[in-house]
Amino acid sequence: MIAIKITADNQKMSFKPSIEAVNRYKTPHGPRERLIKCSIISNDCIAQIVRHFN
């Protein structure tokens, strides 16, 4: 299961969204979780997330 959360800080005047992706998966040793955070949403960031979860 992949959960992607996009957050934006509205307190500042500039709109700077960040993206966070969590991959939860099961292993023989129990459930594991992998987290990727990007401070800027870009093609590189999306590609990194896709690479991690494939």
DSSP file (Angstrom, degrees, kcal/mol; ACC not computed):
  #  RESIDUE AA STRUCTURE BP1 BP2  ACC     N-H-->O    O-->H-N    N-H-->O    O-->H-N    TCO  KAPPA ALPHA  PHI   PSI    X-CA   Y-CA   Z-CA
    1    1 A M              0   0    0      0, 0.0    23,-2.3     0, 0.0     2,-0.5   0.000 360.0 360.0 360.0 133.7    0.0    0.0    0.0
    2    2 A I  E     -A   23   0A   0     21,-0.2     2,-0.5     2,-0.0    21,-0.2  -0.965 360.0-169.9-116.9 127.9    1.3    3.4   -0.9
    3    3 A A  E     -A   22   0A   0     19,-2.8    19,-2.9    -2,-0.5     2,-0.5  -0.974   3.7-167.4-116.5 127.4    0.0    6.6    0.8
    4    4 A I  E     -A   21   0A   0     -2,-0.5     2,-0.5    17,-0.2    17,-0.2  -0.959   2.9-172.0-117.5 129.3    1.0    9.9   -0.6
    5    5 A K  E     -A   20   0A   0     15,-3.2    15,-2.3    -2,-0.5     2,-0.5  -0.975   5.9-164.2-122.9 129.3    0.4   13.1    1.4
    6    6 A I  E     -A   19   0A   0     -2,-0.5     2,-0.3    13,-0.2    13,-0.2  -0.959  13.5-176.6-113.6 124.7    0.9   16.6    0.0
    7    7 A T  E     -A   18   0A   0     11,-2.3    11,-3.0    -2,-0.5     2,-0.4  -0.892   9.5-164.4-121.7 151.3    1.0   19.4    2.6
    8    8 A A  E     -A   17   0A   0     -2,-0.3     2,-0.9     9,-0.2     7,-0.1  -0.996  19.8-132.3-134.3 140.9    1.3   23.2    2.1
    9    9 A D        +     0   0    0      7,-0.5     7,-0.4    -2,-0.4     3,-0.4  -0.811  24.0 176.4 -94.1 106.0    2.3   25.8    4.7
   10   10 A N        +     0   0    0     -2,-0.9    -1,-0.2     1,-0.2     5,-0.0   0.523  66.5  80.7 -87.4  -5.1   -0.3   28.6    4.4
   11   11 A Q  S    S+     0   0    0      2,-0.0    -1,-0.2     3,-0.0     2,-0.2   0.863  87.6  62.8 -68.6 -34.6    1.2   30.5    7.3
   12   12 A K  S    S-     0   0    0     -3,-0.4     4,-0.1     2,-0.2     0, 0.0  -0.529  89.9-122.6 -88.2 159.2    3.9   31.9    5.1
   13   13 A M  S    S+     0   0    0     -2,-0.2     2,-0.3     2,-0.1    -1,-0.1   0.839  93.9  75.1 -69.4 -32.1    3.1   34.2    2.1
   14   14 A S  S    S-     0   0    0      1,-0.0     2,-0.9     2,-0.0    -2,-0.2  -0.639  82.3-131.7 -86.6 140.0    4.9   31.8   -0.3
   15   15 A F        +     0   0    0     -2,-0.3    -5,-0.1    -7,-0.1    -2,-0.1  -0.793  34.3 167.4 -91.9 106.7    3.1   28.6   -1.2
   16   16 A K        -     0   0    0     -2,-0.9    -7,-0.5    -7,-0.4     2,-0.1  -0.799  14.8-165.9-123.8  89.8    5.6   25.8   -0.8
   17   17 A P  E     -A    8   0A   0      0, 0.0    24,-0.5     0, 0.0     2,-0.3  -0.408   2.4-160.1 -72.4 150.1    4.0   22.4   -0.9
   18   18 A S  E     -A    7   0A   0    -11,-3.0   -11,-2.3    22,-0.1     2,-0.4  -0.921   6.4-141.2-125.2 157.5    5.9   19.3    0.2
   19   19 A I  E     -AB   6  38A   0     19,-2.4    19,-2.9    -2,-0.3     2,-0.4  -0.941  13.7-174.4-124.0 141.8    5.3   15.7   -0.6
   20   20 A E  E     -AB   5  37A   0    -15,-2.3   -15,-3.2    -2,-0.4     2,-0.4  -0.999   3.6-168.4-136.0 128.5    5.6   12.7    1.6
   21   21 A A  E     -AB   4  36A   0     15,-2.9    15,-2.7    -2,-0.4     2,-0.5  -0.972   0.5-167.9-122.4 133.8    5.1    9.1    0.5
   22   22 A V  E     -AB   3  35A   0    -19,-2.9   -19,-2.8    -2,-0.4     2,-0.6  -0.979   3.2-164.2-121.6 129.2    4.8    6.1    2.8
   23   23 A N  E     -AB   2  34A   0     11,-3.0    11,-2.5    -2,-0.5     2,-0.5  -0.957   5.9-168.5-112.3 117.7    5.1    2.5    1.6
   24   24 A R  E     + B   0  33A   0    -23,-2.3     2,-0.3    -2,-0.6     9,-0.2  -0.916  18.3 160.2-105.7 127.5    3.8   -0.1    4.0
   25   25 A Y  E     - B   0  32A   0      7,-2.0     7,-3.3    -2,-0.5     2,-0.4  -0.969  35.2-115.4-145.1 159.8    4.6   -3.7    3.2
   26   26 A K  E     + B   0  31A   0     -2,-0.3    -2,-0.0     5,-0.2     7,-0.0  -0.757  28.2 179.1 -99.6 141.2    4.8   -7.1    4.9
   27   27 A T  E >   - B   0  30A   0      3,-1.1     3,-2.0    -2,-0.4    -2,-0.0  -0.850  47.1-101.2-127.4 167.5    8.0   -9.1    5.3
   28   28 A P  T 3  S+     0   0    0      0, 0.0    -2,-0.0     0, 0.0    -1,-0.0   0.761 124.7  54.6 -59.5 -21.7    8.6  -12.4    7.0
   29   29 A H  T 3  S-     0   0    0      1,-0.4    -3,-0.0     0, 0.0     0, 0.0   0.339 126.3 -84.1 -94.3   6.8   10.0  -10.4   10.0
   30   30 A G  E <   -B   27   0A   0     -3,-2.0    -3,-1.1     2,-0.0    -1,-0.4  -0.539  69.9 -29.8 116.8 175.0    6.8   -8.3   10.3
   31   31 A P  E     -B   26   0A   0      0, 0.0     2,-0.3     0, 0.0    -5,-0.2  -0.350  57.4-164.8 -68.4 145.0    5.4   -5.2    8.7
   32   32 A R  E     -B   25   0A   0     -7,-3.3    -7,-2.0    -2,-0.1     2,-0.4  -0.854   6.3-152.9-125.5 162.1    7.8   -2.6    7.4
   33   33 A E  E     -B   24   0A   0     -2,-0.3     2,-0.4    -9,-0.2    -9,-0.2  -0.999   3.3-165.4-139.4 134.2    7.4    1.1    6.4
   34   34 A R  E     -B   23   0A   0    -11,-2.5   -11,-3.0    -2,-0.4     2,-0.4  -0.981  10.4-165.3-121.1 131.4    9.4    3.2    4.0
   35   35 A L  E     -B   22   0A   0     -2,-0.4     2,-0.4   -13,-0.2   -13,-0.2  -0.951   7.9-174.7-121.9 133.1    9.1    6.9    4.0
   36   36 A I  E     -B   21   0A   0    -15,-2.7   -15,-2.9    -2,-0.4     2,-0.4  -0.994   6.5-170.3-124.5 131.7   10.2    9.4    1.4
   37   37 A K  E     -B   20   0A   0     -2,-0.4     2,-0.4   -17,-0.2   -17,-0.2  -0.969   5.5-175.5-122.2 137.4   10.0   13.1    1.9
   38   38 A C  E     -B   19   0A   0    -19,-2.9   -19,-2.4    -2,-0.4     3,-0.1  -0.999  16.6-158.2-128.7 132.3   10.5   15.8   -0.7
   39   39 A S  S    S+     0   0    0     -2,-0.4     2,-0.4   -21,-0.2    -1,-0.1   0.744  85.8  42.6 -80.5 -21.8   10.4   19.5    0.2
   40   40 A I  S    S-     0   0    0    -21,-0.1     2,-0.7   -22,-0.1    -1,-0.2  -0.988  83.4-129.9-125.9 131.6    9.7   20.5   -3.4
   41   41 A I        +     0   0    0    -24,-0.5     2,-0.3    -2,-0.4     3,-0.0  -0.704  50.4 143.5 -80.0 116.0    7.3   18.7   -5.7
   42   42 A S     >  -     0   0    0     -2,-0.7     4,-2.3     1,-0.1     5,-0.2  -0.905  65.9 -99.5-144.3 170.9    9.2   18.0   -8.9
   43   43 A N  H  > S+     0   0    0     -2,-0.3     4,-2.7     1,-0.2     5,-0.2   0.880 122.7  55.3 -61.4 -37.5    9.5   15.3  -11.6
   44   44 A D  H  > S+     0   0    0      2,-0.2     4,-2.3     1,-0.2    -1,-0.2   0.907 107.6  49.1 -61.6 -41.5   12.7   14.1   -9.9
   45   45 A C  H  > S+     0   0    0      2,-0.2     4,-2.1     1,-0.2    -2,-0.2   0.933 112.3  46.7 -64.6 -46.6   10.8   13.7   -6.6
   46   46 A I  H  X S+     0   0    0     -4,-2.3     4,-2.5     1,-0.2    -2,-0.2   0.913 112.4  51.1 -62.1 -42.5    7.9   11.7   -8.3
   47   47 A A  H  X S+     0   0    0     -4,-2.7     4,-2.7     1,-0.2    -1,-0.2   0.889 108.1  52.6 -62.1 -39.3   10.5    9.6  -10.1
   48   48 A Q  H  X S+     0   0    0     -4,-2.3     4,-2.1     2,-0.2    -1,-0.2   0.905 110.4  47.6 -63.1 -42.2   12.3    8.8   -6.9
   49   49 A I  H  X S+     0   0    0     -4,-2.1     4,-1.7     2,-0.2    -2,-0.2   0.933 112.7  48.2 -64.5 -46.0    9.0    7.7   -5.2
   50   50 A V  H  X S+     0   0    0     -4,-2.5     4,-0.6     1,-0.2    -2,-0.2   0.914 111.1  51.0 -62.6 -42.9    8.1    5.5   -8.2
   51   51 A R  H >< S+     0   0    0     -4,-2.7     3,-0.8     1,-0.2    -1,-0.2   0.906 109.2  51.7 -60.0 -41.9   11.5    3.9   -8.3
   52   52 A H  H 3< S+     0   0    0     -4,-2.1    -1,-0.2     1,-0.2    -2,-0.2   0.850 113.2  43.2 -64.0 -35.2   11.3    3.1   -4.5
   53   53 A F  H 3<        0   0    0     -4,-1.7    -1,-0.2     1,-0.2    -2,-0.2   0.380 360.0 360.0 -99.9   5.0    8.0    1.4   -4.8
   54   54 A N    <<        0   0    0     -3,-0.8    -1,-0.2    -4,-0.6    -2,-0.1   0.435 360.0 360.0-102.2 360.0    8.5   -0.7   -7.9
